[in-house]
Amino acid sequence: MKVIEILNNSQRPFASFELVPPLKGSDVSRLYDSIEPLMQFQPPFINITCHRDEVEYVPNGDGTYKKMTLAKRPGTVAIVAAIMRRYPQLEIVPHVICGGASASRVESELLDLHFLGISNVVALRGDAIPGQRFFIPETDGFSHSSELVAMINNDRLLRGCGRLP
């Protein structure tokens, strides 16, 4: 169900929550332990935040640096699938961000979410890398969330899957 339908059809106020995925090294029980106390409030949907991978520059022996990407949390698709398995009554609303991703990577993530039956996303630009003064998009990425939204609305692959009219 679309979140807008939940909002329009609700006869009473309700709570919704935004969860931050657990750090790398945790297992799914930590995620469930975070959600379980919230279920007493019967949220119709839960937002799942997304954090870009961190970048670290490691010195090479020749005085140059090598860019290393460090994932500190499980991926959005894995988190969504785990929540759907345990709480099928919840609508899951994952965040999809421009930061740290090319357009093709975002499209792959959207296709995976579509495969899981997800019809709601929050499209965000995301933050700059720590230490950067301004947001710098990835090569072939998006500078603004409006570009991400336009890609979602015009995506030929998702249109072919029947997700879009």
DSSP file with accessible surface (Angstrom, degrees, kcal/mol):
  #  RESIDUE AA STRUCTURE BP1 BP2  ACC     N-H-->O    O-->H-N    N-H-->O    O-->H-N    TCO  KAPPA ALPHA  PHI   PSI    X-CA   Y-CA   Z-CA
    1    1 A M              0   0  116      0, 0.0   118,-0.2     0, 0.0     2,-0.2   0.000 360.0 360.0 360.0 143.1    0.0    0.0    0.0
    2    2 A K     >  -     0   0   88      1,-0.1     4,-1.8    89,-0.0     3,-0.4  -0.482 360.0-126.5 -74.4 145.0    1.3    3.5   -0.7
    3    3 A V  H  > S+     0   0   26      1,-0.2     4,-2.8     2,-0.2     5,-0.2   0.889 111.0  59.6 -60.5 -37.5    2.0    5.7    2.3
    4    4 A I  H  > S+     0   0  101      1,-0.2     4,-2.6     2,-0.2    -1,-0.2   0.888 104.8  50.3 -60.8 -34.6   -0.3    8.4    0.9
    5    5 A E  H  > S+     0   0   88     -3,-0.4     4,-2.2     2,-0.2    -1,-0.2   0.897 109.0  51.0 -68.5 -39.9   -3.1    5.9    1.0
    6    6 A I  H  X S+     0   0   20     -4,-1.8     4,-1.0     2,-0.2    -2,-0.2   0.938 113.2  46.0 -60.7 -46.1   -2.3    5.0    4.6
    7    7 A L  H  < S+     0   0   89     -4,-2.8     3,-0.4     1,-0.2    -2,-0.2   0.928 115.8  44.9 -63.6 -44.4   -2.3    8.7    5.5
    8    8 A N  H  < S+     0   0  118     -4,-2.6    -1,-0.2    -5,-0.2    -2,-0.2   0.814 117.0  44.5 -71.0 -30.8   -5.6    9.4    3.6
    9    9 A N  H  < S+     0   0  104     -4,-2.2    -1,-0.2    -5,-0.2     2,-0.2   0.518  83.4 114.8 -94.4  -5.3   -7.4    6.4    5.0
   10   10 A S     <  -     0   0   44     -4,-1.0     4,-0.1    -3,-0.4    -4,-0.0  -0.472  44.7-167.6 -71.6 133.4   -6.4    6.6    8.6
   11   11 A Q  S    S+     0   0  182     -2,-0.2    -1,-0.1     2,-0.1    -4,-0.0   0.465  73.5  28.1 -94.1  -6.2   -9.3    7.3   11.0
   12   12 A R  S    S-     0   0  137      0, 0.0    -1,-0.1     0, 0.0    -2,-0.0  -0.971  94.0 -84.7-148.4 161.6   -6.9    8.1   13.9
   13   13 A P        -     0   0  121      0, 0.0     2,-0.3     0, 0.0    -2,-0.1  -0.326  49.3-174.7 -64.5 152.4   -3.5    9.5   14.6
   14   14 A F        -     0   0   56     -4,-0.1     2,-0.4    29,-0.0    28,-0.1  -0.966  21.9-117.8-146.0 162.6   -0.7    6.9   14.4
   15   15 A A        -     0   0   34     26,-0.5    30,-0.3    -2,-0.3     2,-0.3  -0.785  23.5-175.3-100.0 144.2    3.0    6.6   15.1
   16   16 A S        -     0   0   51     -2,-0.4     2,-0.3    27,-0.2    30,-0.2  -0.937  12.5-148.9-129.5 160.4    5.6    5.8   12.5
   17   17 A F  E     -a   46   0A  49     28,-0.8    30,-3.2    -2,-0.3     2,-0.5  -0.907  10.3-143.0-131.8 156.7    9.3    5.2   13.1
   18   18 A E  E     -a   47   0A 119     -2,-0.3     2,-0.4    28,-0.2    30,-0.2  -0.986  22.8-159.8-120.1 122.8   12.6    5.7   11.4
   19   19 A L  E     -a   48   0A  19     28,-3.2    30,-2.9    -2,-0.5    12,-0.0  -0.824  12.4-145.1-107.2 143.0   15.2    3.1   12.0
   20   20 A V        -     0   0   78     -2,-0.4     3,-0.1    28,-0.2    30,-0.1  -0.904  33.5-115.9 -99.2 123.7   18.9    3.3   11.6
   21   21 A P        -     0   0    5      0, 0.0    55,-0.0     0, 0.0    -1,-0.0  -0.269  37.7 -99.4 -58.3 148.0   20.3   -0.1   10.4
   22   22 A P        -     0   0   16      0, 0.0     3,-0.1     0, 0.0     9,-0.0  -0.250  44.2 -93.1 -66.8 157.7   22.7   -1.7   12.9
   23   23 A L    >   -     0   0   85     50,-0.2     3,-1.8     1,-0.1    50,-0.3  -0.281  53.6 -79.3 -68.3 156.5   26.5   -1.5   12.4
   24   24 A K  T 3  S+     0   0  147     48,-3.3    -1,-0.1     1,-0.2     3,-0.1  -0.231 117.8  43.0 -54.3 140.7   28.4   -4.1   10.6
   25   25 A G  T 3  S+     0   0   82      1,-0.5    -1,-0.2    -3,-0.1     2,-0.1   0.142  89.9 107.5 103.0 -18.3   29.1   -7.2   12.7
   26   26 A S    <   -     0   0   43     -3,-1.8    -1,-0.5     1,-0.1     2,-0.2  -0.465  61.4-136.0 -82.1 164.6   25.6   -7.3   14.2
   27   27 A D    >>  -     0   0  103     -2,-0.1     3,-1.4    -3,-0.1     4,-0.8  -0.625  33.4 -89.8-113.7 179.4   23.1   -9.9   13.3
   28   28 A V  H 3> S+     0   0   54      1,-0.3     4,-2.4    -2,-0.2     3,-0.2   0.767 117.5  71.3 -63.3 -23.8   19.4   -9.6   12.4
   29   29 A S  H 3> S+     0   0   52      1,-0.2     4,-2.6     2,-0.2    -1,-0.3   0.859  93.3  56.4 -63.1 -31.9   18.4  -10.1   16.1
   30   30 A R  H <> S+     0   0  139     -3,-1.4     4,-1.2     2,-0.2    -1,-0.2   0.908 107.7  48.2 -65.0 -39.7   19.7   -6.6   16.9
   31   31 A L  H >X S+     0   0    5     -4,-0.8     4,-1.7    -3,-0.2     3,-0.6   0.949 113.1  47.2 -63.1 -48.4   17.4   -5.2   14.2
   32   32 A Y  H 3X S+     0   0    9     -4,-2.4     4,-2.9     1,-0.2    -2,-0.2   0.880 107.2  57.0 -62.9 -37.6   14.4   -7.1   15.6
   33   33 A D  H 3< S+     0   0  114     -4,-2.6    -1,-0.2     1,-0.2    -2,-0.2   0.811 107.7  49.4 -63.1 -29.1   15.3   -6.1   19.1
   34   34 A S  H << S+     0   0   61     -4,-1.2     4,-0.3    -3,-0.6    -1,-0.2   0.842 116.5  40.8 -75.9 -34.8   15.0   -2.5   17.9
   35   35 A I  H >X S+     0   0    0     -4,-1.7     3,-1.5     1,-0.1     4,-1.0   0.881  98.3  73.3 -82.2 -38.8   11.7   -3.0   16.2
   36   36 A E  G >< S+     0   0   93     -4,-2.9     3,-1.1     1,-0.3     4,-0.4   0.859  95.2  49.5 -52.1 -46.7    9.9   -5.2   18.8
   37   37 A P  G >4 S+     0   0   74      0, 0.0     3,-0.7     0, 0.0    -1,-0.3   0.810 108.0  57.2 -64.4 -23.5    9.2   -2.5   21.4
   38   38 A L  G X4 S+     0   0   33     -3,-1.5     3,-1.8    -4,-0.3    -2,-0.2   0.724  87.2  77.4 -77.2 -20.5    7.8   -0.2   18.7
   39   39 A M  G X< S+     0   0   29     -3,-1.1     3,-1.9    -4,-1.0    -1,-0.2   0.747  77.1  72.6 -66.7 -21.2    5.2   -2.8   17.6
   40   40 A Q  G <  S+     0   0  149     -3,-0.7    -1,-0.3    -4,-0.4    -2,-0.1   0.770  94.6  55.6 -62.9 -21.2    3.0   -2.0   20.6
   41   41 A F  G <  S-     0   0  107     -3,-1.8   -26,-0.5    -4,-0.2    -1,-0.3   0.451 105.5-133.9 -89.7  -0.6    2.2    1.3   18.9
   42   42 A Q    <   -     0   0  132     -3,-1.9    -3,-0.1     1,-0.2    -2,-0.1   0.912  25.7-162.6  49.3  56.7    1.0   -0.5   15.7
   43   43 A P        -     0   0    7      0, 0.0   -27,-0.2     0, 0.0    -1,-0.2  -0.450  15.7-149.4 -68.3 135.9    2.9    1.6   13.2
   44   44 A P  S    S+     0   0   35      0, 0.0    47,-1.9     0, 0.0     2,-0.3   0.729  79.7  11.5 -77.7 -19.9    1.5    1.1    9.7
   45   45 A F  E     - b   0  91A  16    -30,-0.3   -28,-0.8    45,-0.2     2,-0.4  -0.988  61.8-151.2-152.6 158.9    4.9    1.8    8.2
   46   46 A I  E     -ab  17  92A   0     45,-2.1    47,-2.8    -2,-0.3     2,-0.3  -1.000  15.6-139.3-132.5 132.5    8.6    2.1    9.2
   47   47 A N  E     -ab  18  93A  25    -30,-3.2   -28,-3.2    -2,-0.4     2,-0.5  -0.727  12.0-153.2 -87.8 141.9   11.2    4.2    7.5
   48   48 A I  E     -ab  19  94A   1     45,-2.1    47,-2.5    -2,-0.3   -28,-0.2  -0.966  14.1-139.2-118.1 117.1   14.7    2.7    7.1
   49   49 A T        -     0   0   10    -30,-2.9     2,-0.4    -2,-0.5   -30,-0.0  -0.231  10.8-146.6 -70.9 164.2   17.5    5.2    6.8
   50   50 A C        -     0   0   27     44,-0.1     2,-0.4   -30,-0.1    46,-0.1  -0.996   8.1-163.2-133.7 135.8   20.4    4.8    4.4
   51   51 A H        -     0   0   95     -2,-0.4    22,-0.2    44,-0.1    21,-0.1  -0.979  22.4-120.3-122.0 134.9   24.0    5.8    5.0
   52   52 A R        -     0   0   39     -2,-0.4    20,-0.1     1,-0.1    48,-0.1  -0.309  38.2 -96.9 -67.0 153.1   26.6    6.2    2.3
   53   53 A D        -     0   0   42     46,-0.2     2,-0.2    47,-0.2    18,-0.2  -0.380  43.4-113.9 -63.9 151.0   29.7    4.1    2.5
   54   54 A E  E     -C   70   0B  87     16,-2.6    16,-3.5    -3,-0.1     2,-0.4  -0.596  23.0-139.4 -89.0 152.5   32.6    5.9    4.1
   55   55 A V  E     -C   69   0B  31     14,-0.2     2,-0.4    -2,-0.2    14,-0.2  -0.920  19.1-179.2-114.5 136.2   35.7    6.7    2.1
   56   56 A E  E     -C   68   0B 104     12,-2.8    12,-3.4    -2,-0.4     2,-0.6  -0.992  20.1-140.8-133.1 140.4   39.2    6.4    3.4
   57   57 A Y  E     -C   67   0B 134     -2,-0.4    10,-0.2    10,-0.2    -2,-0.0  -0.920  18.1-164.4-105.4 119.4   42.5    7.2    1.6
   58   58 A V  E     -C   66   0B  52      8,-2.8     8,-3.1    -2,-0.6     2,-0.1  -0.878  22.4-117.0-105.7 129.9   45.2    4.7    2.3
   59   59 A P  E     -C   65   0B  84      0, 0.0     6,-0.3     0, 0.0     2,-0.2  -0.401  22.7-146.3 -68.8 137.4   48.8    5.6    1.4
   60   60 A N    >   -     0   0   65      4,-3.6     3,-1.4    -2,-0.1     0, 0.0  -0.572  30.4-105.2 -88.8 166.7   50.6    3.5   -1.2
   61   61 A G  T 3  S+     0   0   94      1,-0.3    -1,-0.1    -2,-0.2     4,-0.1   0.727 116.5  60.9 -66.8 -18.0   54.3    2.9   -0.9
   62   62 A D  T 3  S-     0   0  120      2,-0.1    -1,-0.3     1,-0.0     3,-0.1   0.273 122.0 -97.4 -96.0  10.8   55.1    5.3   -3.7
   63   63 A G  S <  S+     0   0   61     -3,-1.4     2,-0.1     1,-0.4    -2,-0.1   0.360  91.5 110.7  92.3  -7.6   53.6    8.4   -2.0
   64   64 A T        -     0   0   68     -5,-0.0    -4,-3.6     1,-0.0     2,-0.4  -0.438  62.6-124.2 -90.2 174.5   50.2    8.2   -3.7
   65   65 A Y  E     -C   59   0B 151     -6,-0.3     2,-0.5    -2,-0.1    -8,-0.0  -0.926   8.2-144.8-122.9 147.0   46.9    7.3   -2.1
   66   66 A K  E     -C   58   0B 117     -8,-3.1    -8,-2.8    -2,-0.4     2,-0.5  -0.928  21.0-127.6-110.5 130.3   44.4    4.6   -2.8
   67   67 A K  E     -C   57   0B  95     -2,-0.5     2,-0.4   -10,-0.2   -10,-0.2  -0.660  27.4-169.6 -78.9 124.2   40.7    5.3   -2.3
   68   68 A M  E     -C   56   0B  71    -12,-3.4   -12,-2.8    -2,-0.5     2,-0.5  -0.958  11.4-147.9-117.0 133.5   39.1    2.6   -0.1
   69   69 A T  E     -C   55   0B  84     -2,-0.4     2,-0.5   -14,-0.2   -14,-0.2  -0.887  12.5-163.0-102.5 129.2   35.3    2.4    0.4
   70   70 A L  E     -C   54   0B  52    -16,-3.5   -16,-2.6    -2,-0.5     2,-0.5  -0.948   7.7-153.9-117.9 117.6   34.1    1.0    3.7
   71   71 A A        +     0   0   42     -2,-0.5   -18,-0.1   -18,-0.2   -19,-0.1  -0.791  14.7 177.3 -87.0 125.1   30.6   -0.3    4.3
   72   72 A K        +     0   0   95     -2,-0.5   -48,-3.3   -20,-0.1    -1,-0.1   0.510  63.0  38.3-106.4  -7.9   29.7    0.1    7.9
   73   73 A R  S    S-     0   0   78    -50,-0.3   -50,-0.2   -22,-0.2    -1,-0.1  -0.967  91.5 -92.1-138.8 155.3   26.1   -1.1    7.8
   74   74 A P        -     0   0   53      0, 0.0    -2,-0.1     0, 0.0   -50,-0.0  -0.258  58.3 -89.0 -60.6 157.2   24.2   -3.9    6.0
   75   75 A G     >  -     0   0   47      1,-0.1     4,-2.1   -25,-0.1     5,-0.2  -0.246  30.5-113.6 -69.6 157.1   22.6   -2.8    2.7
   76   76 A T  H  > S+     0   0   11      1,-0.2     4,-2.8     2,-0.2     5,-0.2   0.888 114.8  53.5 -56.7 -44.5   19.1   -1.4    2.4
   77   77 A V  H  > S+     0   0   37      1,-0.2     4,-2.5     2,-0.2    -1,-0.2   0.918 108.9  49.0 -63.2 -41.5   17.7   -4.3    0.5
   78   78 A A  H  > S+     0   0   61      2,-0.2     4,-2.2     1,-0.2    -1,-0.2   0.920 112.3  48.5 -63.5 -42.5   19.0   -6.8    3.1
   79   79 A I  H  X S+     0   0    9     -4,-2.1     4,-2.3     2,-0.2     5,-0.2   0.935 112.1  48.8 -63.0 -46.1   17.4   -4.7    5.9
   80   80 A V  H  X S+     0   0    0     -4,-2.8     4,-2.7     1,-0.2     5,-0.2   0.937 111.4  49.4 -60.1 -47.0   14.1   -4.5    4.1
   81   81 A A  H  X S+     0   0   40     -4,-2.5     4,-2.0     1,-0.2    -1,-0.2   0.908 110.4  50.9 -61.0 -40.8   14.0   -8.2    3.4
   82   82 A A  H  X S+     0   0   17     -4,-2.2     4,-1.6     2,-0.2    -1,-0.2   0.914 112.4  45.8 -64.8 -42.2   14.7   -9.0    7.0
   83   83 A I  H  X S+     0   0    0     -4,-2.3     4,-3.3     1,-0.2    -2,-0.2   0.920 111.2  52.5 -67.5 -41.7   12.0   -6.7    8.3
   84   84 A M  H  < S+     0   0   62     -4,-2.7    -1,-0.2     1,-0.2    -2,-0.2   0.874 107.2  53.8 -61.3 -36.8    9.5   -8.1    5.7
   85   85 A R  H  < S+     0   0  182     -4,-2.0    -1,-0.2    -5,-0.2    -2,-0.2   0.914 119.9  30.9 -63.8 -42.3   10.2  -11.6    6.9
   86   86 A R  H  < S+     0   0  121     -4,-1.6    -2,-0.2     1,-0.2    -1,-0.2   0.817 131.6  31.3 -88.3 -32.3    9.5  -10.9   10.5
   87   87 A Y    ><  +     0   0   10     -4,-3.3     3,-1.8    -5,-0.2    -1,-0.2  -0.592  61.7 164.3-129.3  70.4    6.8   -8.2   10.2
   88   88 A P  T 3  S+     0   0  103      0, 0.0    -1,-0.1     0, 0.0    -4,-0.1   0.732  73.1  64.8 -64.9 -18.0    4.8   -8.8    7.0
   89   89 A Q  T 3  S+     0   0  127     -3,-0.1     2,-0.3     2,-0.1    -5,-0.1   0.670  86.9  90.0 -77.5 -15.9    2.1   -6.5    8.2
   90   90 A L  S <  S-     0   0   10     -3,-1.8     2,-0.5    -7,-0.2   -45,-0.2  -0.604  73.0-135.5 -85.4 140.3    4.4   -3.4    8.0
   91   91 A E  E     -b   45   0A  34    -47,-1.9   -45,-2.1    -2,-0.3     2,-0.5  -0.810  24.8-145.8 -85.8 131.0    4.9   -1.2    5.0
   92   92 A I  E     -b   46   0A   2     -2,-0.5    28,-0.4   -47,-0.2    27,-0.2  -0.882  13.8-169.2-104.9 132.0    8.6   -0.6    4.7
   93   93 A V  E     -b   47   0A   6    -47,-2.8   -45,-2.1    -2,-0.5    28,-0.2  -0.851  11.4-165.4-122.7  92.1    9.8    2.7    3.4
   94   94 A P  E     -b   48   0A   0      0, 0.0    28,-2.2     0, 0.0     2,-0.4  -0.480  18.7-123.7 -77.7 149.6   13.5    2.6    2.6
   95   95 A H  E     -d  122   0C  14    -47,-2.5     2,-0.5    26,-0.2    28,-0.2  -0.753  21.4-162.5 -87.0 137.5   15.6    5.8    2.0
   96   96 A V  E     -d  123   0C   0     26,-3.0    28,-2.7    -2,-0.4     2,-0.3  -0.992  13.1-164.1-120.4 126.3   17.4    5.9   -1.3
   97   97 A I  E     -d  124   0C  17     -2,-0.5    28,-0.2    26,-0.2    29,-0.1  -0.821  28.2-146.7-118.3 154.1   20.3    8.4   -1.5
   98   98 A C  S >  S+     0   0    0     26,-1.5     3,-1.8    -2,-0.3    40,-0.4   0.821  72.6 100.2 -76.8 -38.7   22.3   10.1   -4.2
   99   99 A G  T 3  S+     0   0    3     26,-2.0   -46,-0.2     1,-0.3    -2,-0.1  -0.294  93.6   4.7 -59.5 127.0   25.5   10.3   -2.1
  100  100 A G  T 3  S+     0   0   15      1,-0.2     2,-0.4   -48,-0.1    -1,-0.3   0.572 111.6  95.6  81.7  10.6   28.0    7.6   -2.8
  101  101 A A    <   -     0   0    8     -3,-1.8    41,-0.5    41,-0.1    37,-0.4  -0.993  63.2-135.9-139.5 142.6   26.2    6.0   -5.7
  102  102 A S  B  >  -E  141   0D  33     -2,-0.4     4,-2.2    39,-0.2    39,-0.3  -0.411  39.3-104.8 -80.3 166.5   26.1    6.2   -9.5
  103  103 A A  H  > S+     0   0   32     37,-2.9     4,-2.6     1,-0.2     5,-0.2   0.897 122.6  52.6 -60.5 -38.6   22.8    6.3  -11.3
  104  104 A S  H  > S+     0   0   78     36,-0.3     4,-2.3     1,-0.2    -1,-0.2   0.884 107.7  50.8 -68.7 -34.0   23.2    2.6  -12.3
  105  105 A R  H  > S+     0   0  125      2,-0.2     4,-2.2     1,-0.2    -1,-0.2   0.922 111.5  47.8 -67.3 -42.4   23.8    1.6   -8.7
  106  106 A V  H  X S+     0   0    0     -4,-2.2     4,-2.7     2,-0.2    -2,-0.2   0.928 110.8  51.8 -62.8 -42.7   20.7    3.4   -7.6
  107  107 A E  H  X S+     0   0   39     -4,-2.6     4,-2.5     1,-0.2    -2,-0.2   0.918 108.5  51.0 -61.8 -40.9   18.7    1.8  -10.4
  108  108 A S  H  X S+     0   0   66     -4,-2.3     4,-2.3     2,-0.2    -1,-0.2   0.915 110.2  49.6 -62.0 -41.9   19.9   -1.6   -9.3
  109  109 A E  H  X S+     0   0   33     -4,-2.2     4,-2.5     1,-0.2    -2,-0.2   0.924 110.6  50.0 -64.0 -41.7   18.9   -1.0   -5.8
  110  110 A L  H  X S+     0   0    0     -4,-2.7     4,-2.7     1,-0.2    -2,-0.2   0.894 109.4  51.4 -64.1 -38.9   15.4    0.2   -6.9
  111  111 A L  H  X S+     0   0   46     -4,-2.5     4,-2.4     2,-0.2    -1,-0.2   0.914 110.4  49.2 -63.4 -41.3   15.0   -2.9   -9.1
  112  112 A D  H  X S+     0   0   84     -4,-2.3     4,-1.5     2,-0.2    -2,-0.2   0.913 111.8  48.3 -63.6 -42.3   15.9   -5.1   -6.0
  113  113 A L  H  <>S+     0   0    0     -4,-2.5     5,-2.5     2,-0.2     4,-0.4   0.909 110.6  51.2 -64.9 -40.8   13.4   -3.2   -3.9
  114  114 A H  H ><5S+     0   0   50     -4,-2.7     3,-1.9     1,-0.2    -2,-0.2   0.924 105.3  56.7 -60.0 -42.5   10.7   -3.6   -6.6
  115  115 A F  H 3<5S+     0   0  177     -4,-2.4    -1,-0.2     1,-0.3    -2,-0.2   0.862 106.0  50.9 -57.0 -36.0   11.5   -7.3   -6.7
  116  116 A L  T 3<5S-     0   0   46     -4,-1.5    -1,-0.3    -3,-0.2    -2,-0.2   0.500 123.5-106.5 -80.2  -5.3   10.7   -7.4   -2.9
  117  117 A G  T < 5 +     0   0   55     -3,-1.9     2,-0.4    -4,-0.4    -3,-0.2   0.637  64.6 155.8  91.0  14.4    7.4   -5.6   -3.5
  118  118 A I      < +     0   0    5     -5,-2.5    -1,-0.3    -6,-0.1    -2,-0.1  -0.631  13.6 169.7 -78.6 126.6    8.4   -2.2   -2.1
  119  119 A S        +     0   0   32     -2,-0.4     2,-0.4   -27,-0.2    -1,-0.1   0.302  57.6  66.9-118.7   5.3    6.3    0.6   -3.6
  120  120 A N        +     0   0   18    -28,-0.4     2,-0.3  -118,-0.1    -1,-0.1  -0.995  53.1 162.6-127.4 135.6    7.4    3.5   -1.3
  121  121 A V        -     0   0   34     -2,-0.4     2,-0.6   -28,-0.2   -26,-0.2  -0.976  33.3-133.7-142.0 155.8   10.8    5.1   -1.1
  122  122 A V  E     -d   95   0C  45    -28,-2.2   -26,-3.0    -2,-0.3     2,-0.6  -0.971  25.2-151.1-106.6 117.5   12.1    8.3    0.4
  123  123 A A  E     +d   96   0C  24     -2,-0.6     2,-0.3   -28,-0.2   -26,-0.2  -0.832  24.8 167.7 -95.3 121.3   14.5    9.9   -2.2
  124  124 A L  E     -d   97   0C  65    -28,-2.7   -26,-1.5    -2,-0.6   -25,-0.2  -0.937  42.2-136.4-131.7 153.8   17.2   12.0   -0.6
  125  125 A R        -     0   0   97     -2,-0.3   -26,-2.0   -28,-0.2   -27,-0.2   0.906  47.6-148.7 -71.2 -44.8   20.4   13.7   -1.7
  126  126 A G        -     0   0   18    -28,-0.2     2,-0.2   -29,-0.1    -1,-0.1  -0.287  23.0 -58.8  94.5 174.2   22.3   12.6    1.4
  127  127 A D        -     0   0  129      1,-0.1   -75,-0.1   -28,-0.1     2,-0.1  -0.474  50.5-100.6 -91.2 162.1   25.2   14.3    3.2
  128  128 A A        -     0   0   27     -2,-0.2     7,-0.1     1,-0.1    -1,-0.1  -0.347  52.0 -88.3 -69.5 158.4   28.6   15.3    2.0
  129  129 A I    >   -     0   0   26      5,-0.2     3,-2.8     1,-0.1    -1,-0.1  -0.472  58.4 -89.3 -64.8 139.1   31.5   13.0    3.0
  130  130 A P  T 3  S+     0   0  112      0, 0.0    -1,-0.1     0, 0.0     3,-0.1  -0.279 118.9  28.0 -51.6 132.6   32.9   14.0    6.4
  131  131 A G  T 3  S+     0   0   88      1,-0.4     2,-0.4    -3,-0.1    -2,-0.1   0.154  95.8 110.3  97.4 -18.6   35.5   16.6    5.8
  132  132 A Q    <   -     0   0   65     -3,-2.8    -1,-0.4     1,-0.1    -4,-0.1  -0.742  58.1-152.8 -88.6 139.2   34.0   17.9    2.6
  133  133 A R  S    S+     0   0  217     -2,-0.4     2,-0.3     1,-0.1    -1,-0.1   0.866  79.3  26.5 -76.8 -36.5   32.5   21.4    2.7
  134  134 A F  S    S-     0   0  140     -7,-0.1    -5,-0.2    -5,-0.0     2,-0.2  -0.907  92.5 -94.7-127.0 155.9   30.0   20.7   -0.1
  135  135 A F        -     0   0   25     -2,-0.3    -7,-0.1    -7,-0.1    -8,-0.0  -0.476  36.9-166.7 -67.1 130.4   28.2   17.7   -1.4
  136  136 A I        -     0   0   96     -2,-0.2    -7,-0.1    -4,-0.0     7,-0.0  -0.982  15.9-134.5-121.2 118.9   30.0   16.2   -4.4
  137  137 A P        -     0   0   43      0, 0.0     6,-0.1     0, 0.0   -38,-0.1  -0.288  24.8-103.5 -70.7 157.4   28.1   13.6   -6.5
  138  138 A E    >   -     0   0   53    -37,-0.4     3,-2.4   -40,-0.4   -35,-0.1  -0.358  53.3 -77.8 -68.8 158.9   29.7   10.4   -7.6
  139  139 A T  T 3  S+     0   0  118      1,-0.3    -1,-0.1   -37,-0.1   -36,-0.1  -0.390 124.4   7.9 -57.0 131.8   30.7   10.1  -11.2
  140  140 A D  T 3  S+     0   0  135      1,-0.2   -37,-2.9   -38,-0.1    -1,-0.3   0.752 113.4 118.2  61.6  25.2   27.5    9.5  -13.2
  141  141 A G  B <   -E  102   0D  22     -3,-2.4     2,-0.4   -39,-0.3    -1,-0.2  -0.276  69.2 -85.4-104.5-164.2   25.6   10.1  -10.0
  142  142 A F        -     0   0   20    -41,-0.5    -4,-0.2   -44,-0.3   -41,-0.1  -0.876  18.1-163.5-110.8 139.5   23.0   12.7   -9.0
  143  143 A S  S    S+     0   0   43     -2,-0.4     2,-0.3     1,-0.2    -1,-0.1   0.742  80.2  26.4 -86.6 -28.1   23.7   16.2   -7.6
  144  144 A H  S >> S-     0   0  105      1,-0.1     4,-1.2   -46,-0.0     3,-1.0  -0.971  75.6-121.1-137.8 152.1   20.2   16.7   -6.2
  145  145 A S  H 3> S+     0   0   47     -2,-0.3     4,-2.8     1,-0.3     5,-0.2   0.810 110.4  67.8 -64.0 -26.8   17.3   14.5   -5.0
  146  146 A S  H 3> S+     0   0   80      1,-0.2     4,-2.3     2,-0.2    -1,-0.3   0.869  98.7  51.3 -61.6 -33.8   15.1   16.0   -7.7
  147  147 A E  H <> S+     0   0   76     -3,-1.0     4,-2.2     2,-0.2    -1,-0.2   0.889 109.7  49.7 -68.1 -38.7   17.3   14.3  -10.3
  148  148 A L  H  X S+     0   0    0     -4,-1.2     4,-2.6     2,-0.2    -2,-0.2   0.933 110.8  49.3 -64.0 -44.7   16.8   11.0   -8.4
  149  149 A V  H  X S+     0   0   61     -4,-2.8     4,-2.8     1,-0.2    -2,-0.2   0.922 109.7  51.8 -61.8 -42.7   13.1   11.5   -8.3
  150  150 A A  H  X S+     0   0   41     -4,-2.3     4,-1.8     1,-0.2    -1,-0.2   0.916 110.0  49.3 -61.2 -41.8   13.0   12.2  -12.0
  151  151 A M  H  X S+     0   0   34     -4,-2.2     4,-0.8     2,-0.2    -2,-0.2   0.931 111.1  49.6 -63.7 -42.1   14.9    9.0  -12.7
  152  152 A I  H >< S+     0   0   13     -4,-2.6     3,-0.7     1,-0.2    -2,-0.2   0.940 113.6  45.9 -61.3 -45.2   12.5    7.0  -10.5
  153  153 A N  H 3< S+     0   0   91     -4,-2.8    -1,-0.2     1,-0.2    -2,-0.2   0.768 122.1  36.0 -70.7 -25.3    9.5    8.5  -12.3
  154  154 A N  H 3< S+     0   0  112     -4,-1.8     2,-0.4    -5,-0.2    -1,-0.2   0.293  79.9 138.9-109.7   8.5   11.0    8.0  -15.8
  155  155 A D    <X  -     0   0    6     -4,-0.8     4,-2.1    -3,-0.7     5,-0.2  -0.384  37.2-162.2 -67.4 117.5   12.8    4.7  -15.3
  156  156 A R  H  > S+     0   0  175     -2,-0.4     4,-2.2     1,-0.2    -1,-0.2   0.842  88.6  54.4 -66.9 -34.9   12.3    2.4  -18.3
  157  157 A L  H  > S+     0   0   63      2,-0.2     4,-1.0     1,-0.2    -1,-0.2   0.934 111.8  42.6 -67.9 -43.8   13.3   -0.7  -16.5
  158  158 A L  H  4>S+     0   0    0      2,-0.2     5,-1.8     1,-0.2     6,-0.7   0.882 111.7  55.7 -69.0 -34.0   10.8   -0.2  -13.7
  159  159 A R  H ><5S+     0   0   98     -4,-2.1     3,-1.5     1,-0.2    -2,-0.2   0.929 106.0  52.0 -62.0 -40.7    8.2    0.8  -16.2
  160  160 A G  H 3<5S+     0   0   71     -4,-2.2    -1,-0.2     1,-0.3    -2,-0.2   0.773 103.9  58.0 -66.7 -24.4    8.8   -2.6  -18.0
  161  161 A C  T 3<5S-     0   0   65     -4,-1.0    -1,-0.3    -3,-0.3    -2,-0.2   0.503 118.1-111.3 -82.3  -5.7    8.3   -4.4  -14.7
  162  162 A G  T < 5S+     0   0   62     -3,-1.5    -3,-0.2    -4,-0.4    -2,-0.1   0.527  88.2 116.0  88.5   5.2    4.8   -2.9  -14.3
  163  163 A R  S   <S+     0   0   48     -5,-1.8    -4,-0.2     2,-0.1    -5,-0.1   0.878  75.3  41.1 -73.9 -37.2    5.7   -0.7  -11.4
  164  164 A L              0   0   30     -6,-0.7    -2,-0.2    -9,-0.1   -11,-0.0  -0.818 360.0 360.0-111.4 152.0    5.1    2.5  -13.3
  165  165 A P              0   0  144      0, 0.0    -1,-0.1     0, 0.0    -2,-0.1  -0.172 360.0 360.0 -66.5 360.0    2.2    3.3  -15.7
